Structure formats: structure tokens, C-alpha cells
Amino acid sequence: MRFRLLAFLISALLPLQGRVIRMDGSFVSQLQKRDSILIADQIVYGFRMDSVPDSVRLAYPEIPQPFMENMVTVRPWQTDTLKVHKVRSTGEKSYDIVSSIVVAPFEAGRYELPPLFVERIGRDEVPDTLVFNPQVLDVTTIQIDTATFVPHDIKGQIRYPLTFKEVFPYLIGFYLLAGLIAAVVCLLMIRKRRQDGPAYNEPAHITALRKLDKFRGEKFWEPDRQKQFYSGVTDTVREYMAARYGVGAMEMTTAEIFSELKSAEIPEDLYREMKELFERADFVKFAKYVAPKEDNATVLPQAVRFITETYQAEIEAEEDSAQKKEE
């Protein structure tokens, strides 16, 4: 009633300042859509205005708290733009807007909501009061039969059976992970096999000479690269020794290697020369020894000589053995 009385007073006291215009377009809706409105449901109460010029300003009254008896204000005024219109010839804009508040009833019953007011100020700065038609709100509650009502304990969480569609992504992920692990293991095994010693599909001396050829040039003699140079040359010779004489040269120390090779038919000068090369390589790799250029220049020739002469000796021994068999 007080809102209707306020509308009457506005129309009586402000005839010179502006008009009181009755409007349609108010609405009532629920934030949570249901078939009926229950106690404590949040209700959107507002109005819609179409084609509001850009030059018009709207002033909203303050919403009281509580909104009315047994109904509280949850959210004050909020305005949203639904659509923008633009006149091409003049460039002027107008808007379709929705303004609303949110209220919540706390008693069941029929509520006659008060009309909504807004002050419209145009270019002439004379305010007009727009009064939107009121709405009626029916609030219900859940009826409980106290004669037959039996309270129940809280229900546990509903458990639904697993479906293949839910398990399928995990199966795909498991098989992909297993395939990735298998691929990594295979690569590591191949790498380890190569480090332990290559499978010689070609003669051992050809493989060794081809690897030694990569270390030609004085750029490998620089102090910061000597360790790599000596390691590469001696490792290549170790692989050749392992294939040629059947010793585990890749896992042996220098002393162990040449102790094993004493019984092999290696010329004394080659044996001594290669032992000195391996000992110098140990100093470079483990004692930070910097070898002079004169010693570095002899590394590759000595390694090549050891490989070619020992291999040639093997060929000659095989030829002598074949000749003796023929005789």
C-alpha cells in the first residue's frame, strides 16, 4: 500500500517538473527454474524497456531492506543491455534493457508486489517518473503429513556401475605408456650394446680405420679437446683388440690389457709403442696432463700402424696355414 500511496503523491506533487507515466513490461521469474515458487527461492523482479535513447539517463530508487513483510532483498538494482540499435543516417544509438532486483520470500502465501519506479531524465533535464505495473507472487511450501511422516537417515552416495566408455580412455593411456616404456628400454639396450662393442658386420680393422679417420686434424690437439681425442683413439683400438684378440679390452685397465696381450703374437716394437700411447692417454684423461704437439702428431699414425700390421700378420698366418694344408 505504501508504494501505491507513494505513486499517488508523486503524481500530485510533481506536475510541473515531470510526468508520472504508467508502464507495462514488468516481470517475475525464478533464478532456479521450478514448477512452483517455494519458500526461500530467489525471485527476479524487474522490467524491460525497449529502444531507450542514448541520451536518456535512468535513476533508480533505493530498495528497502526488507523489501516487504516476510520478504528480503537479496540483490539491488542491476541493468543489462539486451540489444543495441543504431540509426545509420544520424548515428544515434538506442538500447533494449532489462532492470531487476532479486528478492526472497520466507513465508508461504500470496504476495502483491509493489510497483517498480524509475526516474527517466531526457535532454530537457525534466525527469519523468515511470511506474511499472505490479505483479502477484504465489509462494508455496512442501506439505508434510505429520501423521504418516517417518524421518529417515541420510542416504549414502549413489554408486553407478562403471561402463566401458569410462574405462576406455584409461586403457588407451595404459597401452600407450607401456609402449613408450618398451621403446625406451629397447633404445637403452641398443645404446648399451653399442657401447659394449659393436657387432662387426665388416672386418674389425676396416671399422677401426674408419673411426680413426674422424680424428684427423690438429683441431683435436687443442688442450681443451685432448681428453676427447685420446679417449676416442684408444677406445677405437680397444674395440679392435676385443674383436682381434678376444680380450675384454673395453672393461680392462691399460695394465690388464697389455698383460693379456703378452701372449699374443704382436711384434715387440708395436707392443711397446701402443702401451706407451695408452699410458699417455691415461695421463691426459685422468691426470689433466697436456701432451705436446710432437706426441699428439704420433697418436693416429701409431694406432693405424698397430691395426694394419697386426691384421696383415693375421692374413699372412692364414695364408701359411692354407699353404701347409695344401702341401
Residue pairs with C-beta under 8 A, 6 or more apart in sequence:
2 114
3 114
3 115
3 117
3 134
4 114
4 115
6 117
7 20
7 115
7 117
7 131
10 20
10 117
10 129
10 131
11 20
11 129
14 20
14 129
17 126
17 127
18 126
18 127
18 128
18 129
19 128
19 129
20 128
20 129
20 131
21 128
21 129
21 130
21 131
22 131
22 133
23 47
23 49
23 130
23 131
23 132
23 133
24 132
24 133
25 47
25 48
25 49
25 132
25 133
26 45
26 46
26 47
26 115
26 116
26 132
26 133
26 134
26 135
27 44
27 45
27 46
27 47
27 48
27 135
28 43
28 44
28 45
28 113
28 135
28 137
29 43
29 44
30 37
30 41
30 42
30 43
30 44
31 41
31 42
31 43
31 44
31 102
32 41
32 42
34 41
36 138
36 140
37 43
37 105
37 137
37 138
37 139
37 140
38 139
38 140
38 141
38 142
39 105
39 106
39 107
39 108
39 139
39 140
39 141
40 104
40 105
40 106
41 104
41 105
41 139
42 74
42 102
42 103
42 104
43 102
43 103
43 104
43 105
43 137
44 100
44 101
44 102
45 100
45 101
45 102
45 103
45 113
45 116
45 135
46 98
46 99
46 100
46 101
46 116
47 98
47 99
47 100
47 116
47 118
47 132
48 82
48 96
48 97
48 98
49 96
49 97
49 99
50 96
51 85
51 94
51 95
51 96
52 58
52 94
52 95
52 96
52 97
53 92
53 93
53 94
53 122
54 92
54 93
54 94
54 95
55 122
55 123
56 120
56 121
56 122
57 120
57 121
58 79
58 99
58 118
58 119
58 120
58 121
59 118
59 119
59 121
59 127
60 77
60 99
60 118
60 119
61 117
61 118
61 119
62 76
63 73
63 76
63 77
63 101
64 73
65 72
65 73
66 72
66 73
67 73
67 101
67 103
68 111
68 113
68 114
70 105
70 106
70 107
70 109
70 111
71 103
71 104
71 105
71 106
71 111
72 103
72 104
72 106
73 101
73 102
73 103
74 102
74 103
74 104
75 101
75 102
76 101
77 99
77 100
77 101
78 99
78 100
78 101
79 97
79 98
79 99
80 97
80 98
80 99
81 95
81 96
81 97
82 95
82 96
82 97
82 98
83 95
83 96
84 93
84 94
84 95
84 96
85 93
85 94
85 95
85 96
86 92
86 93
86 94
87 93
87 94
99 118
105 111
105 137
105 139
107 139
108 139
108 140
108 141
109 138
109 139
110 136
110 137
110 138
110 139
111 136
111 137
111 138
111 139
112 134
112 136
113 134
113 135
113 136
113 137
114 134
115 131
115 132
115 133
115 134
116 131
116 132
116 134
117 129
117 130
117 131
117 132
118 129
118 130
118 132
119 127
119 128
119 129
119 130
120 127
120 128
120 129
120 130
121 127
121 128
122 128
193 199
196 250
197 239
197 242
197 243
197 250
198 207
198 239
200 207
200 243
203 311
204 239
204 240
204 243
204 244
204 311
205 240
205 244
205 307
205 308
205 311
207 239
207 240
208 236
208 237
208 239
208 240
208 307
209 304
209 307
209 308
211 232
211 236
212 233
212 236
212 300
212 303
212 304
212 307
214 232
215 229
215 232
215 233
215 300
216 300
218 293
218 296
219 225
220 226
220 228
220 229
220 296
221 229
221 293
221 296
221 297
223 290
226 284
226 290
226 291
226 296
227 284
227 285
229 296
229 299
230 280
230 281
230 284
230 285
230 291
230 299
231 281
231 285
233 277
233 281
233 299
233 300
233 303
234 277
234 278
234 281
235 250
236 303
237 274
237 278
237 303
237 306
237 307
238 249
238 250
238 257
239 249
239 250
240 307
241 247
241 249
241 257
241 261
242 248
242 249
242 250
244 310
244 311
244 314
245 260
245 261
245 264
247 257
247 260
247 261
249 257
252 260
254 275
254 278
254 279
254 281
254 282
257 278
258 271
258 274
258 275
258 278
261 271
262 271
265 313
265 317
266 310
267 309
267 313
270 305
270 306
270 309
270 310
273 302
273 305
273 306
274 302
274 303
274 306
277 299
277 302
277 303
280 289
280 291
280 295
283 289
283 291
284 290
284 291
